[in-house]
Amino acid sequence: MRIARFVPLGTAGTGAGEDPRYGLVEAESGQQGAEVLAVLTGDPLYPPVQLTGERIPLADARLLAPVIPRSKVVGIGRNYAAHAEELGNEPPAEPLIFLKPNTSVIGPDDVVQRPPQSAEVHYEGELAVVIGRLCRDVPRERVGEVVLGYTCANDVTARDLQRRDGQWARAKGFDSFCPLGPWIVTDLDVSDLRLTTRLDGVTVQDARTSQLLFDVPALVAHVSAAFTLLPGDVILTGTPAGVGPMLAGQRVEVEIEGIGVLANPVADRS
C-alpha cells in the first residue's frame, strides 16, 4: 500500500491554500500507466481512516512530504562501511545517532536551499523508516509492529560545518535539509533493496540495503532504547558511499526499489 500526502492542484497549478489530504496511490482501472489517489478521511497515523470514495488523478495533485514528524527525525551515521571509509572514519561499533529538526523536512519537488553559511552542501540518499505507533524499548523481533512504512530520504549535510562544529546539529538541521517522499510504502521487505542517487541524471550512489551495517530491526530497537518514538517519527538509516556536493541549479533524485523516486531541485538561499 502506498500512502501519499497531497493537495489538489488549483487553477494556478500549485495547490496553494489547500489543506493537506491523504490518499492511497492506486492504478487507474483500464488506463495503463495512469495512477489515482483514493482519498482518505483523517490521518493514517491516527486510525481509523476510511476511503471517501473520491478519486483524484495523481497528475492533478501536488505531493507533499508524506509525513511531518511530530517530534523528531533520527539520523544514523556511517551505517555503510564504504561511506565511513570514504570520509576517513572507522565503522561504528553501534549505531551512531544524531537528530534533525522536523523543520528540516520538505517534500517532493520542493527546493533544497543551500545556506550561505556553507560552501559544501552534500546529498545523501537514504531509506527512511516511518514509525506508526508510540513505542519504547522495542525488541528486535517486534519492530514490525511499530513501523508504519518506508519512504525515500535525502539527508542533506553541510559537510564543512560538520567538520568544523564537531557535532552535527547545525550541519544536518538547516531548513530544507530533509527531503522525504514521494509516499509511504507499507508491508515492504526492505532487507535487500537497491538504492540509487542521481545528480542531474548521473548515478552517484548505488548500493543495496543488505549492505547496512545495522539493519532496520536493529536500528529501531537501538533508537527506541534511547528515545520514546511517537507516531510519525522518522529514522534515516544511513547513506552509502558516493556522497558529494550539489550546486544551485542541479537536481537530486533518490530512488529506492519498491518505493519510488524522490526528486528535488537545488538553489542558493538568498
DRENBA-84456 format. One record per residue (C-alpha): residue number from 0; residue in three letters; chain; x, y, z. Coordinates in Angstrom, 2 decimals, always signed. Last residue first. Layout:
BEGIN
+------+------+-------+---------+---------+---------+
! resi ! resn ! chain !      px !      py !      pz !
+------+------+-------+---------+---------+---------+
!  NUM !  ALA !     A !       X !       Y !       Z !
...
+------+------+-------+---------+---------+---------+
This chain:
BEGIN
+------+------+-------+---------+---------+---------+
! resi ! resn ! chain !      px !      py !      pz !
+------+------+-------+---------+---------+---------+
!  269 !  SER !     A !  +19.25 !  +34.36 !   -0.59 !
!  268 !  ARG !     A !  +19.23 !  +30.62 !   -0.22 !
!  267 !  ASP !     A !  +21.14 !  +29.02 !   -3.07 !
!  266 !  ALA !     A !  +19.11 !  +26.55 !   -5.12 !
!  265 !  VAL !     A !  +18.76 !  +22.79 !   -5.52 !
!  264 !  PRO !     A !  +15.95 !  +20.90 !   -7.24 !
!  263 !  ASN !     A !  +14.38 !  +17.88 !   -5.53 !
!  262 !  ALA !     A !  +13.41 !  +14.39 !   -6.69 !
!  261 !  LEU !     A !  +12.21 !  +11.43 !   -4.58 !
!  260 !  VAL !     A !  +11.74 !   +8.35 !   -6.76 !
!  259 !  GLY !     A !   +9.80 !   +5.18 !   -5.98 !
!  258 !  ILE !     A !   +9.19 !   +2.69 !   -3.18 !
!  257 !  GLY !     A !   +9.80 !   -0.89 !   -4.30 !
!  256 !  GLU !     A !  +13.40 !   -0.23 !   -5.31 !
!  255 !  ILE !     A !  +14.64 !   +3.02 !   -3.84 !
!  254 !  GLU !     A !  +15.32 !   +6.10 !   -5.95 !
!  253 !  VAL !     A !  +16.86 !   +9.33 !   -4.71 !
!  252 !  GLU !     A !  +16.91 !  +12.09 !   -7.33 !
!  251 !  VAL !     A !  +18.93 !  +15.29 !   -6.99 !
!  250 !  ARG !     A !  +18.56 !  +18.25 !   -9.34 !
!  249 !  GLN !     A !  +21.17 !  +20.92 !  -10.06 !
!  248 !  GLY !     A !  +20.58 !  +24.66 !  -10.47 !
!  247 !  ALA !     A !  +22.43 !  +25.59 !   -7.29 !
!  246 !  LEU !     A !  +25.13 !  +23.07 !   -6.54 !
!  245 !  MET !     A !  +25.26 !  +19.60 !   -5.06 !
!  244 !  PRO !     A !  +28.38 !  +18.31 !   -3.36 !
!  243 !  GLY !     A !  +29.28 !  +14.66 !   -2.85 !
!  242 !  VAL !     A !  +28.25 !  +11.36 !   -1.33 !
!  241 !  GLY !     A !  +29.31 !   +8.24 !   -3.23 !
!  240 !  ALA !     A !  +29.29 !   +5.63 !   -0.49 !
!  239 !  PRO !     A !  +26.02 !   +4.54 !   +1.08 !
!  238 !  THR !     A !  +23.77 !   +6.65 !   +3.30 !
!  237 !  GLY !     A !  +22.27 !   +5.90 !   +6.70 !
!  236 !  THR !     A !  +19.01 !   +4.50 !   +8.08 !
!  235 !  LEU !     A !  +17.03 !   +7.71 !   +8.49 !
!  234 !  ILE !     A !  +14.51 !   +7.14 !  +11.30 !
!  233 !  VAL !     A !  +11.27 !   +9.11 !  +11.12 !
!  232 !  ASP !     A !   +8.78 !   +9.99 !  +13.84 !
!  231 !  GLY !     A !   +5.22 !   +9.95 !  +12.55 !
!  230 !  PRO !     A !   +3.70 !   +8.19 !  +15.55 !
!  229 !  LEU !     A !   +5.99 !   +8.88 !  +18.53 !
!  228 !  LEU !     A !   +9.25 !   +7.21 !  +19.50 !
!  227 !  THR !     A !  +10.36 !   +7.23 !  +23.12 !
!  226 !  PHE !     A !  +14.09 !   +7.77 !  +22.97 !
!  225 !  ALA !     A !  +17.22 !   +5.81 !  +23.91 !
!  224 !  ALA !     A !  +16.05 !   +2.19 !  +23.82 !
!  223 !  SER !     A !  +13.79 !   +3.19 !  +20.91 !
!  222 !  VAL !     A !  +16.89 !   +4.10 !  +18.89 !
!  221 !  HIS !     A !  +18.56 !   +0.72 !  +19.40 !
!  220 !  ALA !     A !  +15.47 !   -1.39 !  +18.72 !
!  219 !  VAL !     A !  +14.55 !   +0.70 !  +15.69 !
!  218 !  LEU !     A !  +18.11 !   +0.44 !  +14.37 !
!  217 !  ALA !     A !  +18.49 !   -3.31 !  +14.91 !
!  216 !  PRO !     A !  +15.14 !   -4.01 !  +13.22 !
!  215 !  VAL !     A !  +16.14 !   -1.76 !  +10.27 !
!  214 !  ASP !     A !  +19.55 !   -3.32 !   +9.66 !
!  213 !  PHE !     A !  +22.84 !   -2.29 !  +11.25 !
!  212 !  LEU !     A !  +25.91 !   -2.42 !   +8.98 !
!  211 !  LEU !     A !  +23.62 !   -1.75 !   +6.02 !
!  210 !  GLN !     A !  +24.85 !   -3.65 !   +2.96 !
!  209 !  SER !     A !  +21.54 !   -5.53 !   +2.58 !
!  208 !  THR !     A !  +20.07 !   -2.10 !   +1.87 !
!  207 !  ARG !     A !  +21.69 !   -2.25 !   -1.55 !
!  206 !  ALA !     A !  +24.04 !   +0.25 !   -3.15 !
!  205 !  ASP !     A !  +24.38 !   +2.76 !   -5.99 !
!  204 !  GLN !     A !  +25.30 !   +6.38 !   -5.34 !
!  203 !  VAL !     A !  +26.41 !   +8.91 !   -7.99 !
!  202 !  THR !     A !  +24.16 !   +7.93 !  -10.90 !
!  201 !  VAL !     A !  +24.07 !  +10.76 !  -13.45 !
!  200 !  GLY !     A !  +20.62 !  +12.22 !  -14.18 !
!  199 !  ASP !     A !  +21.40 !  +15.71 !  -12.90 !
!  198 !  LEU !     A !  +22.71 !  +14.12 !   -9.71 !
!  197 !  ARG !     A !  +21.33 !  +10.61 !   -9.29 !
!  196 !  THR !     A !  +21.06 !   +8.59 !   -6.09 !
!  195 !  THR !     A !  +20.47 !   +4.85 !   -6.13 !
!  194 !  LEU !     A !  +19.15 !   +2.41 !   -3.55 !
!  193 !  ARG !     A !  +18.55 !   -1.24 !   -4.47 !
!  192 !  LEU !     A !  +16.52 !   -3.16 !   -1.91 !
!  191 !  ASP !     A !  +17.71 !   -6.10 !   +0.21 !
!  190 !  SER !     A !  +16.22 !   -6.23 !   +3.72 !
!  189 !  VAL !     A !  +13.47 !   -3.70 !   +2.99 !
!  188 !  ASP !     A !  +10.58 !   -6.18 !   +2.80 !
!  187 !  LEU !     A !   +7.61 !   -3.87 !   +2.23 !
!  186 !  ASP !     A !   +4.25 !   -4.07 !   +4.00 !
!  185 !  THR !     A !   +3.71 !   -0.30 !   +3.85 !
!  184 !  VAL !     A !   +5.02 !   +2.23 !   +1.33 !
!  183 !  ILE !     A !   +4.99 !   +5.87 !   +2.40 !
!  182 !  TRP !     A !   +4.94 !   +8.45 !   -0.40 !
!  181 !  PRO !     A !   +7.23 !  +10.52 !   -2.67 !
!  180 !  GLY !     A !   +8.86 !  +11.16 !   -0.35 !
!  179 !  LEU !     A !  +11.10 !  +12.90 !   +2.17 !
!  178 !  PRO !     A !  +13.50 !  +15.84 !   +1.76 !
!  177 !  CYS !     A !  +15.46 !  +16.52 !   +4.96 !
!  176 !  PHE !     A !  +17.80 !  +19.55 !   +4.70 !
!  175 !  SER !     A !  +15.04 !  +22.00 !   +3.67 !
!  174 !  ASP !     A !  +15.56 !  +24.21 !   +6.76 !
!  173 !  PHE !     A !  +19.00 !  +23.62 !   +8.22 !
!  172 !  GLY !     A !  +19.45 !  +20.67 !  +10.56 !
!  171 !  LYS !     A !  +22.23 !  +18.40 !   +9.37 !
!  170 !  ALA !     A !  +25.24 !  +20.72 !   +9.62 !
!  169 !  ARG !     A !  +23.71 !  +22.61 !  +12.54 !
!  168 !  ALA !     A !  +23.06 !  +19.56 !  +14.71 !
!  167 !  TRP !     A !  +26.14 !  +17.60 !  +13.66 !
!  166 !  GLN !     A !  +28.73 !  +17.77 !  +16.37 !
!  165 !  GLY !     A !  +32.39 !  +18.60 !  +15.75 !
!  164 !  ASP !     A !  +31.41 !  +22.07 !  +14.57 !
!  163 !  ARG !     A !  +34.05 !  +22.46 !  +11.86 !
!  162 !  ARG !     A !  +33.81 !  +19.02 !  +10.26 !
!  161 !  GLN !     A !  +30.00 !  +19.09 !  +10.15 !
!  160 !  LEU !     A !  +30.13 !  +22.72 !   +9.07 !
!  159 !  ASP !     A !  +32.23 !  +21.79 !   +6.03 !
!  158 !  ARG !     A !  +29.93 !  +18.87 !   +5.21 !
!  157 !  ALA !     A !  +26.71 !  +20.87 !   +5.22 !
!  156 !  THR !     A !  +24.52 !  +17.75 !   +5.04 !
!  155 !  VAL !     A !  +21.34 !  +16.83 !   +3.21 !
!  154 !  ASP !     A !  +19.91 !  +13.53 !   +4.46 !
!  153 !  ASN !     A !  +17.91 !  +12.83 !   +1.30 !
!  152 !  ALA !     A !  +15.06 !  +10.47 !   +2.07 !
!  151 !  CYS !     A !  +12.96 !   +7.80 !   +0.38 !
!  150 !  THR !     A !   +9.98 !   +6.23 !   +2.15 !
!  149 !  TYR !     A !   +9.10 !   +3.32 !   +4.41 !
!  148 !  GLY !     A !   +6.17 !   +2.00 !   +6.38 !
!  147 !  LEU !     A !   +4.02 !   +2.17 !   +9.51 !
!  146 !  VAL !     A !   +6.64 !   +0.57 !  +11.74 !
!  145 !  VAL !     A !   +5.61 !   -0.29 !  +15.33 !
!  144 !  GLU !     A !   +4.53 !   -3.93 !  +14.95 !
!  143 !  GLY !     A !   +7.36 !   -4.77 !  +12.54 !
!  142 !  VAL !     A !   +9.86 !   -3.95 !  +15.29 !
!  141 !  ARG !     A !   +8.60 !   -6.85 !  +17.42 !
!  140 !  GLU !     A !  +11.51 !   -9.29 !  +16.91 !
!  139 !  ARG !     A !  +14.09 !   -6.58 !  +17.54 !
!  138 !  PRO !     A !  +12.69 !   -5.72 !  +20.93 !
!  137 !  VAL !     A !  +11.10 !   -2.27 !  +21.21 !
!  136 !  ASP !     A !  +12.36 !   -0.33 !  +24.22 !
!  135 !  ARG !     A !   +9.83 !   +2.48 !  +23.68 !
!  134 !  CYS !     A !   +6.82 !   +2.89 !  +21.45 !
!  133 !  LEU !     A !   +4.09 !   +5.24 !  +20.28 !
!  132 !  ARG !     A !   +2.73 !   +4.00 !  +16.98 !
!  131 !  GLY !     A !   +3.39 !   +4.18 !  +13.24 !
!  130 !  ILE !     A !   +7.10 !   +4.96 !  +12.96 !
!  129 !  VAL !     A !   +8.25 !   +5.91 !   +9.46 !
!  128 !  VAL !     A !  +11.55 !   +4.33 !   +8.36 !
!  127 !  ALA !     A !  +13.66 !   +6.21 !   +5.81 !
!  126 !  LEU !     A !  +15.96 !   +4.63 !   +3.21 !
!  125 !  GLU !     A !  +18.76 !   +7.01 !   +2.29 !
!  124 !  GLY !     A !  +20.33 !   +9.24 !   -0.38 !
!  123 !  GLU !     A !  +22.94 !  +11.64 !   +0.99 !
!  122 !  TYR !     A !  +23.40 !  +14.90 !   -0.92 !
!  121 !  HIS !     A !  +26.18 !  +17.27 !   +0.11 !
!  120 !  VAL !     A !  +26.40 !  +21.01 !   +0.86 !
!  119 !  GLU !     A !  +29.97 !  +22.30 !   +0.78 !
!  118 !  ALA !     A !  +30.21 !  +26.11 !   +0.79 !
!  117 !  SER !     A !  +28.17 !  +26.54 !   +3.97 !
!  116 !  GLN !     A !  +26.99 !  +29.57 !   +5.97 !
!  115 !  PRO !     A !  +25.17 !  +30.99 !   +2.93 !
!  114 !  PRO !     A !  +22.58 !  +28.20 !   +3.19 !
!  113 !  ARG !     A !  +22.00 !  +25.87 !   +0.23 !
!  112 !  GLN !     A !  +18.24 !  +25.57 !   -0.17 !
!  111 !  VAL !     A !  +16.79 !  +22.22 !   -1.21 !
!  110 !  VAL !     A !  +13.73 !  +23.20 !   -3.24 !
!  109 !  ASP !     A !  +10.48 !  +21.25 !   -3.03 !
!  108 !  ASP !     A !   +9.99 !  +18.79 !   -5.90 !
!  107 !  PRO !     A !   +8.96 !  +16.01 !   -3.49 !
!  106 !  GLY !     A !   +8.56 !  +17.11 !   +0.12 !
!  105 !  ILE !     A !  +10.37 !  +19.13 !   +2.77 !
!  104 !  VAL !     A !  +11.53 !  +18.29 !   +6.28 !
!  103 !  SER !     A !  +14.15 !  +20.47 !   +8.02 !
!  102 !  THR !     A !  +11.52 !  +21.95 !  +10.36 !
!  101 !  ASN !     A !  +11.18 !  +18.47 !  +11.90 !
!  100 !  PRO !     A !  +14.57 !  +19.03 !  +13.50 !
!   99 !  LYS !     A !  +17.39 !  +16.59 !  +12.64 !
!   98 !  LEU !     A !  +18.85 !  +14.35 !  +15.32 !
!   97 !  PHE !     A !  +22.01 !  +12.25 !  +15.57 !
!   96 !  ILE !     A !  +22.66 !   +8.57 !  +16.36 !
!   95 !  LEU !     A !  +25.70 !   +6.40 !  +15.60 !
!   94 !  PRO !     A !  +24.55 !   +2.76 !  +15.58 !
!   93 !  GLU !     A !  +26.98 !   +0.51 !  +17.48 !
!   92 !  ALA !     A !  +30.64 !   -0.41 !  +16.93 !
!   91 !  PRO !     A !  +30.95 !   +2.40 !  +14.40 !
!   90 !  PRO !     A !  +32.64 !   +1.86 !  +11.02 !
!   89 !  GLU !     A !  +36.01 !   +3.65 !  +11.08 !
!   88 !  ASN !     A !  +36.17 !   +7.09 !   +9.52 !
!   87 !  GLY !     A !  +38.12 !   +8.62 !   +6.65 !
!   86 !  LEU !     A !  +35.13 !  +10.08 !   +4.81 !
!   85 !  GLU !     A !  +35.28 !   +7.44 !   +2.05 !
!   84 !  GLU !     A !  +35.73 !   +4.72 !   +4.68 !
!   83 !  ALA !     A !  +32.54 !   +5.54 !   +6.57 !
!   82 !  HIS !     A !  +30.69 !   +5.50 !   +3.25 !
!   81 !  ALA !     A !  +32.18 !   +2.13 !   +2.31 !
!   80 !  ALA !     A !  +31.15 !   +0.60 !   +5.64 !
!   79 !  TYR !     A !  +27.51 !   +1.65 !   +5.28 !
!   78 !  ASN !     A !  +25.88 !   +2.79 !   +8.52 !
!   77 !  ARG !     A !  +28.20 !   +5.76 !   +8.97 !
!   76 !  GLY !     A !  +25.61 !   +7.97 !  +10.70 !
!   75 !  ILE !     A !  +22.04 !   +7.19 !  +11.69 !
!   74 !  GLY !     A !  +19.56 !  +10.04 !  +11.73 !
!   73 !  VAL !     A !  +16.54 !  +10.41 !  +13.99 !
!   72 !  VAL !     A !  +13.89 !  +12.82 !  +12.71 !
!   71 !  LYS !     A !  +11.91 !  +14.21 !  +15.59 !
!   70 !  SER !     A !   +8.72 !  +15.28 !  +17.36 !
!   69 !  ARG !     A !   +5.50 !  +15.12 !  +15.38 !
!   68 !  PRO !     A !   +7.35 !  +14.14 !  +12.21 !
!   67 !  ILE !     A !   +5.83 !  +15.73 !   +9.10 !
!   66 !  VAL !     A !   +4.83 !  +12.76 !   +6.95 !
!   65 !  PRO !     A !   +4.37 !  +12.07 !   +3.24 !
!   64 !  ALA !     A !   +6.28 !  +15.25 !   +2.37 !
!   63 !  LEU !     A !   +3.87 !  +16.83 !   -0.09 !
!   62 !  LEU !     A !   +2.66 !  +15.60 !   -3.47 !
!   61 !  ARG !     A !   +0.90 !  +18.13 !   -5.70 !
!   60 !  ALA !     A !   -2.22 !  +16.66 !   -7.23 !
!   59 !  ASP !     A !   -3.84 !  +16.64 !  -10.68 !
!   58 !  ALA !     A !   -1.29 !  +14.20 !  -12.18 !
!   57 !  LEU !     A !   -2.20 !  +11.72 !   -9.45 !
!   56 !  PRO !     A !   -5.73 !  +11.69 !  -10.81 !
!   55 !  ILE !     A !   -8.16 !  +12.26 !   -7.94 !
!   54 !  ARG !     A !  -10.58 !   +9.63 !   -6.65 !
!   53 !  GLU !     A !  -13.31 !  +10.42 !   -4.12 !
!   52 !  GLY !     A !  -14.99 !   +7.40 !   -2.50 !
!   51 !  THR !     A !  -14.22 !   +8.73 !   +0.98 !
!   50 !  LEU !     A !  -12.00 !   +5.79 !   +1.90 !
!   49 !  GLN !     A !  -11.65 !   +5.15 !   +5.59 !
!   48 !  VAL !     A !   -9.46 !   +6.14 !   +8.49 !
!   47 !  PRO !     A !   -9.50 !   +4.69 !  +11.99 !
!   46 !  PRO !     A !   -6.79 !   +5.45 !  +12.70 !
!   45 !  TYR !     A !   -4.29 !   +8.09 !  +13.85 !
!   44 !  LEU !     A !   -1.16 !   +7.78 !  +11.76 !
!   43 !  PRO !     A !   -3.32 !   +7.31 !   +8.66 !
!   42 !  ASP !     A !   -4.63 !  +10.88 !   +9.12 !
!   41 !  GLY !     A !   -8.28 !  +11.72 !   +8.58 !
!   40 !  THR !     A !  -10.57 !  +10.63 !   +5.76 !
!   39 !  LEU !     A !   -8.88 !   +9.02 !   +2.79 !
!   38 !  VAL !     A !   -8.80 !   +9.92 !   -0.90 !
!   37 !  ALA !     A !   -8.10 !   +7.24 !   -3.50 !
!   36 !  LEU !     A !   -5.28 !   +8.99 !   -5.36 !
!   35 !  VAL !     A !   -5.01 !   +7.97 !   -8.98 !
!   34 !  GLU !     A !   -2.44 !   +6.40 !  -11.27 !
!   33 !  ALA !     A !   -2.24 !   +6.07 !  -15.05 !
!   32 !  GLY !     A !   +0.29 !   +3.64 !  -16.55 !
!   31 !  GLN !     A !   -2.33 !   +1.68 !  -18.47 !
!   30 !  GLN !     A !   -5.79 !   +3.17 !  -18.13 !
!   29 !  GLY !     A !   -8.48 !   +0.49 !  -17.64 !
!   28 !  SER !     A !   -8.62 !   +0.83 !  -13.89 !
!   27 !  GLU !     A !   -6.44 !   +3.61 !  -12.58 !
!   26 !  ALA !     A !   -3.50 !   +2.20 !  -10.64 !
!   25 !  GLU !     A !   -3.57 !   +3.15 !   -6.98 !
!   24 !  VAL !     A !   -1.90 !   +5.66 !   -4.69 !
!   23 !  LEU !     A !   -3.84 !   +5.69 !   -1.43 !
!   22 !  GLY !     A !   -4.80 !   +9.15 !   -0.24 !
!   21 !  TYR !     A !   -4.14 !  +11.73 !   +2.40 !
!   20 !  ARG !     A !   -5.10 !  +15.41 !   +2.47 !
!   19 !  PRO !     A !   -3.20 !  +18.63 !   +3.05 !
!   18 !  ASP !     A !   -5.31 !  +21.80 !   +3.38 !
!   17 !  GLU !     A !   -5.42 !  +23.88 !   +0.21 !
!   16 !  GLY !     A !   -4.11 !  +27.44 !   +0.15 !
!   15 !  ALA !     A !   -1.61 !  +26.80 !   -2.64 !
!   14 !  GLY !     A !   -2.33 !  +23.70 !   -4.70 !
!   13 !  THR !     A !   +0.18 !  +24.93 !   -7.24 !
!   12 !  GLY !     A !   -1.49 !  +24.70 !  -10.67 !
!   11 !  ALA !     A !   -2.95 !  +28.19 !  -10.65 !
!   10 !  THR !     A !   -6.43 !  +26.70 !  -11.17 !
!    9 !  GLY !     A !   -5.89 !  +24.54 !   -8.13 !
!    8 !  LEU !     A !   -3.84 !  +21.38 !   -7.82 !
!    7 !  PRO !     A !   -5.17 !  +19.03 !   -5.19 !
!    6 !  VAL !     A !   -3.01 !  +18.92 !   -2.06 !
!    5 !  PHE !     A !   -1.06 !  +15.85 !   -1.08 !
!    4 !  ARG !     A !   +0.03 !  +13.29 !   +1.49 !
!    3 !  ALA !     A !   +0.54 !   +9.88 !   -0.08 !
!    2 !  ILE !     A !   +0.10 !   +6.36 !   +1.28 !
!    1 !  ARG !     A !   +1.27 !   +3.48 !   -0.92 !
!    0 !  MET !     A !   +0.00 !   +0.00 !   +0.00 !
+------+------+-------+---------+---------+---------+
